[in-house]
């Protein structure tokens, strides 16, 4: 008897979930027949390719990277007189063209600057709030 009562309660609970509201078939959803088609893309009527003028360089010979840099950043800014004087005093004319490729070369001769320079280079990064200075005695 007790088993039949539990079975009946389970059946009633299961059937009650199926009732009311229509479930899947009575929900609000978009009407698939009301969708309109988009107009196809068309070429604008004023679009016309013009042949290159005589004497202009062919498109394959133009440096596209240089033109892109020129378009993004513009021409090189003129240097001031003081900047030119500083560069000339630093030896701008004597700089080797490939110096950047040989700066990290293991055969490059370097000068030992001492323990102080090594300590400065090996110092941890920070904002200077906890910095301490000590003088040797």
C-alpha positions in Angstrom: 0.0 0.0 0.0 2.8 2.4 0.9 4.6 1.5 -2.3 1.5 2.2 -4.4 1.1 5.6 -2.6 4.7 6.6 -3.4 4.3 5.4 -7.0 1.1 7.4 -7.4 2.7 10.6 -6.0 5.6 10.2 -8.4 3.2 9.8 -11.3 1.3 12.9 -10.3 4.5 14.9 -10.0 5.7 13.7 -13.4 2.4 14.5 -15.1 2.1 17.9 -13.5 5.3 19.0 -15.2 3.7 18.4 -18.6 0.7 20.6 -18.1 0.1 24.3 -18.6 1.6 26.8 -20.9 2.1 24.6 -24.0 5.8 24.3 -23.3 7.9 24.1 -26.5 5.1 25.0 -28.9 3.6 28.1 -27.3 6.7 30.3 -26.9 7.5 33.6 -28.5 9.9 33.2 -31.4 10.8 35.2 -34.5 8.8 34.5 -37.7 11.2 32.9 -40.2 9.0 33.9 -43.1 9.1 37.7 -42.2 12.9 37.9 -42.9 13.7 40.0 -45.9 16.7 39.5 -48.1 19.5 42.0 -48.2 20.2 43.7 -51.5 23.4 42.4 -53.2 26.5 44.4 -53.2 27.1 46.5 -56.3 30.1 48.4 -57.6 29.5 52.1 -57.3 28.8 53.7 -60.7 31.7 56.2 -60.4 34.3 53.5 -59.8 36.7 53.4 -62.7 40.3 52.2 -63.0 42.4 54.7 -64.9 45.5 53.4 -66.7 48.8 54.8 -65.2 50.1 58.0 -66.8 53.2 57.7 -69.0 56.4 58.1 -67.0 55.0 57.0 -63.6 56.7 54.1 -61.9 55.0 50.7 -62.2 53.1 49.5 -59.1 55.6 46.6 -58.6 58.6 48.9 -58.3 57.1 51.3 -55.7 58.4 50.7 -52.1 55.1 50.1 -50.3 56.7 49.9 -46.9 58.3 53.3 -47.3 55.1 54.8 -48.6 53.1 53.4 -45.7 55.6 54.9 -43.2 55.5 58.2 -45.0 51.7 58.2 -44.9 51.5 57.3 -41.2 54.3 59.4 -39.8 55.0 62.0 -42.4 58.4 63.3 -43.4 61.3 63.3 -41.0 61.2 66.3 -38.7 63.9 68.9 -39.2 66.4 69.0 -36.4 67.1 72.1 -34.5 70.5 73.8 -34.5 71.3 72.7 -31.0 70.4 69.1 -31.8 72.7 69.2 -34.8 75.5 70.7 -32.8 75.1 68.0 -30.1 75.1 65.2 -32.7 78.2 66.7 -34.4 80.0 67.0 -31.1 79.2 63.3 -30.4 80.8 62.2 -33.6 77.8 61.6 -35.9 79.9 61.5 -39.0 82.3 58.9 -37.5 79.7 56.4 -36.5 80.1 53.0 -38.1 77.2 51.9 -40.2 76.9 48.4 -38.8 77.7 49.1 -35.1 74.4 47.8 -33.8 75.0 44.3 -35.2 78.5 44.1 -33.6 77.6 45.6 -30.2 76.4 42.3 -28.7 79.2 40.3 -30.3 81.0 38.0 -27.8 84.4 39.0 -29.2 83.7 42.7 -28.4 86.4 44.1 -26.0 84.9 45.7 -22.9 86.5 47.6 -20.1 86.0 46.5 -16.5 84.4 49.5 -14.7 84.7 48.0 -11.2 82.5 46.6 -8.5 80.4 49.8 -8.1 79.2 49.6 -11.7 78.3 45.9 -11.3 76.4 46.8 -8.1 74.4 49.5 -9.8 73.5 47.2 -12.7 72.6 44.3 -10.4 70.5 46.5 -8.1 66.8 45.5 -7.9 64.2 47.6 -9.7 62.0 49.9 -7.6 60.5 53.3 -7.3 63.2 54.5 -4.9 61.0 54.6 -1.8 63.2 52.0 0.0 66.5 53.2 -1.3 69.4 53.5 1.2 72.8 55.0 0.7 75.9 54.0 2.7 79.3 55.5 2.5 82.3 53.1 2.9 84.6 53.9 5.9 
